């Protein structure tokens, strides 16, 4: 088979499966690709580290710096591997929001089902008295 007869094929399955991945920020290439959820988790981890610095910053300077780098990195790594019922954290939060927004008794024909109001039960009871024998 000559080179003119070869067919070049490419697969873009990974790009279609994970469309919200960031690999470059401001012209600087990241060492790994990050999703928006990972960036948010790393930002929240950094915010927590900065806000609680008075509690843990009694370590040597190098250990403090390592802590400030390791905690947000661990948050991003954990978010990457976190699966809640087989879903990513963002989709799990969407499912939780949908669950909390549904009526407690469900829906019938698109409308929330309501319990029937309580009403008194009216009935008469007859007691048959046996006559003299």
DSSP file (Angstrom, degrees, kcal/mol; ACC not computed):
  #  RESIDUE AA STRUCTURE BP1 BP2  ACC     N-H-->O    O-->H-N    N-H-->O    O-->H-N    TCO  KAPPA ALPHA  PHI   PSI    X-CA   Y-CA   Z-CA
    1    1 A X              0   0    0      0, 0.0     2,-0.1     0, 0.0     5,-0.0   0.000 360.0 360.0 360.0 127.4    0.0    0.0    0.0
    2    2 A X    >   -     0   0    0      1,-0.1     3,-0.8     4,-0.0     4,-0.4  -0.331 360.0-105.3 -85.7 171.3    1.5    3.3   -1.0
    3    3 A X  G >  S+     0   0    0      1,-0.2     3,-0.6     2,-0.2    -1,-0.1   0.749 117.1  62.2 -70.3 -23.1    1.3    6.6    1.0
    4    4 A X  G 3  S+     0   0    0      1,-0.2    -1,-0.2     3,-0.0     0, 0.0   0.771 101.8  52.7 -72.4 -23.6   -1.3    8.0   -1.4
    5    5 A X  G <  S+     0   0    0     -3,-0.8    -1,-0.2     2,-0.1    -2,-0.2   0.547  84.9 107.9 -89.3  -7.3   -3.7    5.3   -0.5
    6    6 A X    <   -     0   0    0     -3,-0.6     2,-0.5    -4,-0.4    -3,-0.0  -0.452  59.3-146.0 -73.6 141.9   -3.6    5.7    3.3
    7    7 A X        -     0   0    0     -2,-0.1     2,-0.6     2,-0.0    -2,-0.1  -0.939   8.8-143.8-108.7 125.7   -6.5    7.3    5.0
    8    8 A X        -     0   0    0     -2,-0.5     2,-0.4     2,-0.0    -2,-0.0  -0.794  21.6-173.9 -92.0 124.3   -5.8    9.5    8.0
    9    9 A X        -     0   0    0     -2,-0.6     2,-0.4     2,-0.0    -2,-0.0  -0.917   6.8-169.8-119.7 144.8   -8.4    9.1   10.8
   10   10 A X        -     0   0    0     -2,-0.4     2,-0.5     2,-0.0    -2,-0.0  -0.972  11.9-145.9-131.4 148.6   -8.7   11.1   14.0
   11   11 A X        +     0   0    0     -2,-0.4     3,-0.2     1,-0.1     4,-0.1  -0.965  15.0 178.4-116.9 126.2  -10.9   10.6   17.0
   12   12 A X     >  +     0   0    0     -2,-0.5     4,-1.7     1,-0.1     5,-0.2  -0.055  44.3 120.3-112.7  30.0  -12.3   13.5   18.9
   13   13 A X  H  > S+     0   0    0      1,-0.2     4,-2.4     2,-0.2     5,-0.2   0.904  72.6  53.2 -62.7 -42.6  -14.3   11.5   21.4
   14   14 A X  H  > S+     0   0    0      1,-0.2     4,-2.2     2,-0.2    -1,-0.2   0.897 108.6  50.3 -61.3 -40.2  -12.4   12.9   24.4
   15   15 A X  H  4 S+     0   0    0      1,-0.2    -1,-0.2     2,-0.2    -2,-0.2   0.852 112.7  46.3 -68.5 -33.9  -13.1   16.4   23.4
   16   16 A X  H  < S+     0   0    0     -4,-1.7     3,-0.5     1,-0.2    -1,-0.2   0.846 113.1  49.5 -75.9 -32.5  -16.8   15.7   23.0
   17   17 A X  H  < S+     0   0    0     -4,-2.4     2,-0.4     1,-0.3    -2,-0.2   0.872 122.9  29.6 -72.8 -37.3  -17.0   13.9   26.3
   18   18 A X     <  +     0   0    0     -4,-2.2     3,-0.3    -5,-0.2    -1,-0.3  -0.673  68.6 156.1-123.7  75.1  -15.3   16.6   28.3
   19   19 A X        +     0   0    0     -3,-0.5     2,-0.9    -2,-0.4    -1,-0.1   0.760  64.3  65.9 -76.5 -22.6  -16.1   19.9   26.6
   20   20 A X  S    S+     0   0    0      2,-0.1    16,-0.8     0, 0.0     2,-0.4  -0.408  71.8 128.8 -98.2  57.8  -15.6   22.2   29.6
   21   21 A X  E     -A   35   0A   0     -2,-0.9     2,-0.5    -3,-0.3    14,-0.2  -0.931  44.1-153.1-116.1 136.5  -11.8   21.6   30.1
   22   22 A X  E     +A   34   0A   0     12,-3.9    12,-2.7    -2,-0.4     3,-0.1  -0.929  24.6 160.2-111.3 126.9   -9.3   24.4   30.4
   23   23 A X  E     +     0   0A   0     -2,-0.5     7,-2.0     1,-0.3     2,-0.4   0.539  65.4  43.0-119.1 -14.1   -5.7   23.8   29.4
   24   24 A X  E     -A   29   0A   0      5,-0.2     2,-0.5     3,-0.0    -1,-0.3  -0.995  56.1-173.7-139.8 129.8   -4.4   27.4   28.9
   25   25 A X  E >  S-A   28   0A   0      3,-2.4     3,-1.8    -2,-0.4    -3,-0.0  -0.974  78.2 -20.0-124.5 116.1   -4.9   30.5   31.0
   26   26 A X  T 3  S-     0   0    0     -2,-0.5    -1,-0.1     1,-0.3     3,-0.1   0.837 125.7 -53.0  59.8  36.1   -3.5   33.8   29.7
   27   27 A X  T 3  S+     0   0    0      1,-0.2     2,-0.5     0, 0.0    -1,-0.3   0.374 114.0 117.5  82.2  -5.9   -1.1   32.1   27.3
   28   28 A X  E <   -A   25   0A   0     -3,-1.8    -3,-2.4     0, 0.0     2,-0.4  -0.850  62.8-134.0 -99.0 126.2    0.4   30.0   30.1
   29   29 A X  E     -A   24   0A   0     -2,-0.5    -5,-0.2    -5,-0.2     2,-0.1  -0.651  17.1-134.5 -81.5 128.2   -0.1   26.2   29.7
   30   30 A X  E     -     0   0A   0     -7,-2.0     3,-0.0    -2,-0.4    -1,-0.0  -0.447  18.0-120.4 -74.9 153.4   -1.2   24.4   32.8
   31   31 A X  E    S+     0   0A   0     -2,-0.1     2,-0.3     1,-0.1    -1,-0.1   0.765  97.4  13.4 -67.0 -22.0    0.6   21.2   33.7
   32   32 A X  E    S-     0   0A   0    -10,-0.1     2,-0.3    -9,-0.0    -1,-0.1  -0.961  90.4 -96.5-145.0 161.0   -2.8   19.4   33.5
   33   33 A X  E     -     0   0A   0     -2,-0.3     2,-0.4    -4,-0.0   -10,-0.2  -0.626  40.4-161.3 -81.3 140.2   -6.2   20.2   32.1
   34   34 A X  E     -A   22   0A   0    -12,-2.7   -12,-3.9    -2,-0.3     2,-0.2  -0.932   9.2-138.6-123.5 145.0   -8.7   21.4   34.6
   35   35 A X  E  >  -A   21   0A   0     -2,-0.4     4,-2.2   -14,-0.2   -14,-0.2  -0.507  32.5-106.7 -91.5 169.1  -12.5   21.6   34.6
   36   36 A X  H  > S+     0   0    0    -16,-0.8     4,-2.3     1,-0.2     5,-0.2   0.867 121.3  54.3 -64.1 -35.4  -14.5   24.6   35.8
   37   37 A X  H  > S+     0   0    0      2,-0.2     4,-2.4     1,-0.2    -1,-0.2   0.894 107.9  50.0 -65.6 -39.2  -15.6   22.6   38.9
   38   38 A X  H  > S+     0   0    0      2,-0.2     4,-2.6     1,-0.2    -2,-0.2   0.918 110.3  49.5 -65.1 -42.9  -11.9   21.8   39.7
   39   39 A X  H  X S+     0   0    0     -4,-2.2     4,-2.3     1,-0.2    -2,-0.2   0.904 111.5  49.5 -62.5 -40.0  -11.0   25.5   39.4
   40   40 A X  H  X S+     0   0    0     -4,-2.3     4,-2.5     2,-0.2    -2,-0.2   0.915 111.5  48.7 -64.4 -42.4  -13.9   26.4   41.7
   41   41 A X  H  X S+     0   0    0     -4,-2.4     4,-2.5     1,-0.2    -2,-0.2   0.891 111.8  49.2 -65.0 -39.1  -12.9   23.8   44.2
   42   42 A X  H  X S+     0   0    0     -4,-2.6     4,-2.4     2,-0.2    -1,-0.2   0.893 111.3  49.9 -67.2 -38.5   -9.3   25.0   44.2
   43   43 A X  H  X S+     0   0    0     -4,-2.3     4,-2.3     2,-0.2    -2,-0.2   0.907 112.1  46.9 -64.9 -42.2  -10.4   28.6   44.6
   44   44 A X  H  X S+     0   0    0     -4,-2.5     4,-2.4     2,-0.2    -2,-0.2   0.899 111.6  51.8 -66.8 -39.9  -12.6   27.7   47.6
   45   45 A X  H  X S+     0   0    0     -4,-2.5     4,-2.2     2,-0.2    -2,-0.2   0.911 110.8  47.8 -61.6 -42.2   -9.8   25.7   49.1
   46   46 A X  H  X S+     0   0    0     -4,-2.4     4,-2.5     2,-0.2    -2,-0.2   0.894 110.9  51.5 -65.6 -39.6   -7.4   28.7   48.7
   47   47 A X  H  X S+     0   0    0     -4,-2.3     4,-2.5     2,-0.2    -2,-0.2   0.908 110.6  48.1 -63.0 -42.2  -10.0   31.0   50.3
   48   48 A X  H  X S+     0   0    0     -4,-2.4     4,-1.9     2,-0.2    -2,-0.2   0.906 111.8  50.1 -64.7 -41.4  -10.4   28.6   53.2
   49   49 A X  H  < S+     0   0    0     -4,-2.2    -2,-0.2     1,-0.2    -1,-0.2   0.921 113.3  45.4 -63.0 -44.0   -6.7   28.4   53.7
   50   50 A X  H >< S+     0   0    0     -4,-2.5     3,-1.0     1,-0.2     4,-0.2   0.912 113.9  48.4 -67.3 -42.0   -6.3   32.2   53.6
   51   51 A X  H 3< S+     0   0    0     -4,-2.5     3,-0.3     1,-0.2    -1,-0.2   0.813 116.5  42.1 -69.9 -29.8   -9.2   32.8   56.0
   52   52 A X  T >X S+     0   0    0     -4,-1.9     3,-1.6     1,-0.2     4,-1.1   0.159  78.1 115.4-101.7  18.9   -8.0   30.2   58.6
   53   53 A X  H <>  +     0   0    0     -3,-1.0     4,-2.2     1,-0.3     3,-0.2   0.834  68.1  62.2 -59.9 -34.1   -4.4   31.2   58.4
   54   54 A X  H 34 S+     0   0    0     -3,-0.3    -1,-0.3     1,-0.2    -2,-0.1   0.746 103.0  52.1 -63.0 -23.1   -4.3   32.3   62.0
   55   55 A X  H <4 S+     0   0    0     -3,-1.6    -1,-0.2     1,-0.1    -2,-0.2   0.852 125.1  18.1 -82.7 -35.8   -5.2   28.8   63.2
   56   56 A X  H >< S+     0   0    0     -4,-1.1     2,-0.8    -3,-0.2     3,-0.5   0.488  92.0  98.9-117.2  -4.6   -2.5   26.8   61.4
   57   57 A X  T 3<  +     0   0    0     -4,-2.2    -1,-0.1     1,-0.2     7,-0.1  -0.007  52.4  99.3 -83.4  34.8    0.2   29.3   60.4
   58   58 A X  T 3   +     0   0    0     -2,-0.8    -1,-0.2    -3,-0.1     2,-0.1   0.209  61.8 101.1 -99.2  13.5    2.5   28.4   63.3
   59   59 A X  S <  S-     0   0    0     -3,-0.5     5,-0.0     1,-0.2    -3,-0.0  -0.371  88.7 -78.3 -87.1 170.3    4.6   26.1   61.1
   60   60 A X     >  -     0   0    0     -2,-0.1     4,-2.4     1,-0.1     5,-0.2  -0.271  50.9-102.3 -61.9 161.7    8.0   27.0   59.6
   61   61 A X  H  > S+     0   0    0      1,-0.2     4,-2.4     2,-0.2     5,-0.2   0.876 121.2  50.1 -58.8 -42.0    7.8   29.2   56.5
   62   62 A X  H  > S+     0   0    0      1,-0.2     4,-2.5     2,-0.2    -1,-0.2   0.899 111.3  49.0 -65.3 -39.5    8.4   26.4   54.0
   63   63 A X  H  > S+     0   0    0      2,-0.2     4,-2.3     1,-0.2    -2,-0.2   0.878 110.2  51.9 -68.0 -37.1    5.7   24.2   55.7
   64   64 A X  H  X S+     0   0    0     -4,-2.4     4,-2.4     2,-0.2    -2,-0.2   0.935 111.5  46.4 -62.3 -45.6    3.3   27.2   55.5
   65   65 A X  H  X S+     0   0    0     -4,-2.4     4,-1.4     1,-0.2    -2,-0.2   0.908 111.9  51.0 -63.2 -42.6    3.9   27.6   51.8
   66   66 A X  H  X S+     0   0    0     -4,-2.5     4,-3.1     1,-0.2    -1,-0.2   0.893 110.2  50.0 -62.0 -39.7    3.6   23.9   51.2
   67   67 A X  H  X S+     0   0    0     -4,-2.3     4,-2.2     1,-0.2     5,-0.3   0.913 108.1  52.7 -64.5 -42.5    0.2   23.9   53.0
   68   68 A X  H  < S+     0   0    0     -4,-2.4     4,-0.4     1,-0.2    -1,-0.2   0.763 118.4  37.0 -66.7 -23.9   -1.0   26.9   51.0
   69   69 A X  H  X S+     0   0    0     -4,-1.4     4,-1.5    -5,-0.2    -2,-0.2   0.833 116.6  50.6 -91.5 -39.4   -0.2   25.0   47.8
   70   70 A X  H  X S+     0   0    0     -4,-3.1     4,-2.8    -5,-0.2     5,-0.2   0.865 103.7  56.2 -72.6 -37.6   -1.1   21.5   48.8
   71   71 A X  H  X S+     0   0    0     -4,-2.2     4,-2.1    -5,-0.2    -1,-0.2   0.958 111.9  40.5 -65.9 -50.8   -4.6   22.2   50.2
   72   72 A X  H  > S+     0   0    0     -4,-0.4     4,-2.3    -5,-0.3    -1,-0.2   0.897 116.3  52.4 -63.4 -35.9   -6.0   23.8   47.0
   73   73 A X  H  X S+     0   0    0     -4,-1.5     4,-2.5     1,-0.2    -2,-0.2   0.911 109.6  48.4 -63.2 -41.3   -4.2   21.2   44.9
   74   74 A X  H  X S+     0   0    0     -4,-2.8     4,-2.7     2,-0.2    -1,-0.2   0.871 109.5  53.2 -66.4 -36.3   -5.8   18.4   47.0
   75   75 A X  H  X S+     0   0    0     -4,-2.1     4,-2.1    -5,-0.2    -2,-0.2   0.922 111.8  45.3 -63.6 -43.3   -9.2   20.0   46.6
   76   76 A X  H  X S+     0   0    0     -4,-2.3     4,-1.7     2,-0.2    -2,-0.2   0.905 114.2  48.3 -65.8 -41.8   -8.8   20.1   42.8
   77   77 A X  H  X S+     0   0    0     -4,-2.5     4,-1.5     2,-0.2    -2,-0.2   0.920 112.4  48.6 -64.4 -44.0   -7.5   16.5   42.7
   78   78 A X  H  X S+     0   0    0     -4,-2.7     4,-0.8     1,-0.2    -1,-0.2   0.882 110.0  52.0 -65.0 -37.4  -10.3   15.2   44.9
   79   79 A X  H  < S+     0   0    0     -4,-2.1     3,-0.3     1,-0.2    10,-0.3   0.859 105.7  55.5 -66.6 -34.2  -12.9   17.0   42.8
   80   80 A X  H  < S+     0   0    0     -4,-1.7    -1,-0.2     1,-0.2    -2,-0.2   0.880 116.9  35.0 -64.7 -37.3  -11.5   15.4   39.6
   81   81 A X  H  < S+     0   0    0     -4,-1.5     2,-0.4    -5,-0.1    -1,-0.2   0.430  92.2 112.6 -98.4  -0.3  -11.9   11.9   41.0
   82   82 A X     <  +     0   0    0     -4,-0.8     2,-0.4    -3,-0.3     7,-0.3  -0.591  39.5 176.9 -78.1 129.3  -15.1   12.6   43.0
   83   83 A X        -     0   0    0     -2,-0.4     2,-0.7     5,-0.1     5,-0.2  -0.991  14.3-163.4-133.7 125.9  -18.2   10.7   41.6
   84   84 A X  B >  S-B   87   0B   0      3,-2.5     3,-1.5    -2,-0.4    -2,-0.0  -0.934  83.9 -23.8-110.8 110.1  -21.5   10.9   43.3
   85   85 A X  T 3  S-     0   0    0     -2,-0.7    -1,-0.2     1,-0.3     3,-0.1   0.848 127.2 -53.2  53.9  37.7  -23.8    8.1   42.1
   86   86 A X  T 3  S+     0   0    0      1,-0.3     2,-0.3    -3,-0.0    -1,-0.3   0.542 118.5 109.5  80.1   7.5  -21.7    8.1   38.9
   87   87 A X  B <  S-B   84   0B   0     -3,-1.5    -3,-2.5     1,-0.1    -1,-0.3  -0.784  73.0-106.8-115.0 158.6  -22.1   11.8   38.3
   88   88 A X     >  -     0   0    0     -2,-0.3     4,-2.3    -5,-0.2     5,-0.2  -0.378  41.7-103.6 -72.5 161.5  -19.7   14.7   38.5
   89   89 A X  H  > S+     0   0    0     -7,-0.3     4,-2.2   -10,-0.3     5,-0.2   0.859 120.0  53.2 -58.0 -37.3  -20.3   17.1   41.4
   90   90 A X  H  > S+     0   0    0      1,-0.2     4,-1.8     2,-0.2    -1,-0.2   0.912 111.7  44.4 -66.3 -41.8  -22.0   19.8   39.3
   91   91 A X  H  > S+     0   0    0      2,-0.2     4,-2.2     1,-0.2    -1,-0.2   0.844 111.0  54.8 -70.8 -32.6  -24.5   17.3   37.9
   92   92 A X  H  X S+     0   0    0     -4,-2.3     4,-2.2     2,-0.2    -2,-0.2   0.897 107.7  49.7 -66.0 -39.5  -25.1   15.9   41.3
   93   93 A X  H  X S+     0   0    0     -4,-2.2     4,-2.4     2,-0.2    -2,-0.2   0.881 109.3  52.4 -65.4 -37.2  -25.9   19.4   42.6
   94   94 A X  H  X S+     0   0    0     -4,-1.8     4,-2.1     2,-0.2    -2,-0.2   0.905 109.9  48.3 -63.2 -41.2  -28.3   19.8   39.7
   95   95 A X  H  X S+     0   0    0     -4,-2.2     4,-2.2     2,-0.2    -2,-0.2   0.884 110.9  50.6 -65.3 -39.0  -30.0   16.5   40.6
   96   96 A X  H  X S+     0   0    0     -4,-2.2     4,-2.5     2,-0.2    -2,-0.2   0.902 109.9  50.4 -65.2 -40.7  -30.2   17.6   44.2
   97   97 A X  H  X S+     0   0    0     -4,-2.4     4,-1.4     2,-0.2    -2,-0.2   0.901 111.0  49.0 -63.5 -41.0  -31.8   21.0   43.2
   98   98 A X  H  X S+     0   0    0     -4,-2.1     4,-0.7     2,-0.2    -1,-0.2   0.888 111.3  50.4 -65.2 -38.5  -34.3   19.1   41.0
   99   99 A X  H >< S+     0   0    0     -4,-2.2     3,-0.7     1,-0.2    -2,-0.2   0.917 111.2  47.6 -64.7 -43.3  -35.2   16.8   43.9
  100  100 A X  H 3< S+     0   0    0     -4,-2.5    -1,-0.2     1,-0.2    -2,-0.2   0.759 109.3  55.1 -70.4 -23.4  -35.6   19.7   46.3
  101  101 A X  H 3< S+     0   0    0     -4,-1.4    -1,-0.2    -5,-0.2    -2,-0.2   0.609  88.2  94.3 -85.5 -12.5  -37.9   21.6   43.8
  102  102 A X  S << S-     0   0    0     -4,-0.7     5,-0.0    -3,-0.7     2,-0.0  -0.517  86.3-102.5 -80.7 148.9  -40.3   18.7   43.3
  103  103 A X    >   -     0   0    0     -2,-0.2     3,-0.9     1,-0.1    -1,-0.1  -0.339  29.9-117.9 -65.6 151.4  -43.5   18.6   45.4
  104  104 A X  T 3  S+     0   0    0      1,-0.2    -1,-0.1    -4,-0.1     3,-0.1   0.823 112.7  39.7 -63.9 -31.9  -43.5   16.1   48.3
  105  105 A X  T 3  S-     0   0    0      8,-0.4    -1,-0.2     1,-0.3     2,-0.1   0.431 112.0-123.6 -97.3   0.9  -46.4   14.0   47.0
  106  106 A X    <   -     0   0    0     -3,-0.9     7,-2.4     7,-0.1     2,-0.3  -0.474  33.2 -62.8  93.1-165.1  -45.3   14.2   43.3
  107  107 A X  E     -C  112   0C   0      5,-0.3     2,-0.4    -2,-0.1     5,-0.2  -0.933  29.0-162.6-127.9 148.1  -47.2   15.4   40.3
  108  108 A X  E >  S-C  111   0C   0      3,-2.8     3,-1.7    -2,-0.3    -2,-0.0  -0.985  84.0 -15.2-129.9 120.1  -50.3   14.3   38.5
  109  109 A X  T 3  S-     0   0    0     -2,-0.4     3,-0.1     1,-0.3    -1,-0.1   0.847 129.7 -53.4  53.5  39.3  -50.9   15.5   34.9
  110  110 A X  T 3  S+     0   0    0      1,-0.2     2,-0.3     0, 0.0    -1,-0.3   0.387 118.5 102.9  84.3  -3.6  -48.2   18.2   35.4
  111  111 A X  E <  S-C  108   0C   0     -3,-1.7    -3,-2.8     1,-0.0    -1,-0.2  -0.851  81.4 -97.1-112.8 149.0  -49.7   19.7   38.6
  112  112 A X  E     -C  107   0C   0     -2,-0.3     2,-0.4    -5,-0.2    -5,-0.3  -0.391  40.3-122.1 -62.1 135.5  -48.6   19.1   42.2
  113  113 A X        -     0   0    0     -7,-2.4    -8,-0.4    -2,-0.1     2,-0.4  -0.644  28.6-160.6 -80.2 131.5  -50.6   16.4   43.9
  114  114 A X        -     0   0    0     -2,-0.4     2,-0.2    -9,-0.1     3,-0.1  -0.881  20.8-110.9-114.5 147.1  -52.3   17.7   47.1
  115  115 A X        -     0   0    0     -2,-0.4     2,-0.1     1,-0.1     3,-0.1  -0.473  39.3-105.9 -71.8 144.0  -53.7   15.6   49.9
  116  116 A X        -     0   0    0     -2,-0.2    -1,-0.1     1,-0.1     3,-0.1  -0.431  41.2-103.4 -68.3 144.2  -57.4   15.5   50.2
  117  117 A X        -     0   0    0      1,-0.1     2,-0.2    -2,-0.1    -1,-0.1  -0.355  37.9-105.4 -67.9 148.7  -58.8   17.6   53.1
  118  118 A X        -     0   0    0     -3,-0.1     2,-0.3    -2,-0.0    -1,-0.1  -0.520  42.2-177.8 -73.2 140.2  -59.9   15.7   56.2
  119  119 A X        -     0   0    0     -2,-0.2     2,-0.0    -3,-0.1    -3,-0.0  -0.985  32.1 -96.8-138.9 149.9  -63.7   15.5   56.6
  120  120 A X        -     0   0    0     -2,-0.3     2,-0.6     1,-0.1     0, 0.0  -0.354  34.1-125.4 -68.7 146.0  -65.7   13.9   59.3
  121  121 A X        -     0   0    0     -2,-0.0     2,-0.6     2,-0.0    -1,-0.1  -0.823  24.0-162.5 -94.2 119.3  -67.0   10.4   58.8
  122  122 A X        +     0   0    0     -2,-0.6     2,-0.3     2,-0.0    -2,-0.0  -0.904  26.5 140.7-106.8 120.7  -70.8   10.3   59.2
  123  123 A X        -     0   0    0     -2,-0.6     2,-0.4     2,-0.0    -2,-0.0  -0.989  39.5-133.1-153.4 157.7  -72.3    6.8   59.7
  124  124 A X        -     0   0    0     -2,-0.3     2,-0.5     2,-0.0    -2,-0.0  -0.922  13.5-151.6-115.5 140.5  -75.0    5.2   61.7
  125  125 A X        -     0   0    0     -2,-0.4     2,-0.5     2,-0.0    -2,-0.0  -0.949   7.8-160.2-114.1 126.2  -74.6    2.0   63.7
  126  126 A X        -     0   0    0     -2,-0.5     2,-0.6     2,-0.0    -2,-0.0  -0.897   1.5-159.7-106.4 132.7  -77.6   -0.2   64.2
  127  127 A X        -     0   0    0     -2,-0.5     2,-0.5     2,-0.0    -2,-0.0  -0.952  11.4-143.2-113.5 121.4  -77.6   -2.7   67.0
  128  128 A X        -     0   0    0     -2,-0.6     2,-0.5     1,-0.0    -2,-0.0  -0.720  12.6-151.5 -86.2 126.1  -80.0   -5.5   66.7
  129  129 A X        -     0   0    0     -2,-0.5     2,-0.3     1,-0.0    -2,-0.0  -0.842  16.5-125.5 -99.6 130.1  -81.4   -6.5   70.1
  130  130 A X        -     0   0    0     -2,-0.5     3,-0.1     1,-0.1    -1,-0.0  -0.548  27.5-126.6 -74.8 135.8  -82.5  -10.2   70.4
  131  131 A X        -     0   0    0     -2,-0.3    -1,-0.1     1,-0.2     2,-0.1  -0.159  39.1 -71.0 -75.1 173.3  -86.0  -10.6   71.6
  132  132 A X              0   0    0      1,-0.1    -1,-0.2     0, 0.0     0, 0.0  -0.358 360.0 360.0 -66.1 145.5  -87.2  -12.7   74.6
  133  133 A X              0   0    0     -3,-0.1    -1,-0.1    -2,-0.1    -2,-0.0   0.420 360.0 360.0-100.6 360.0  -87.0  -16.4   74.1
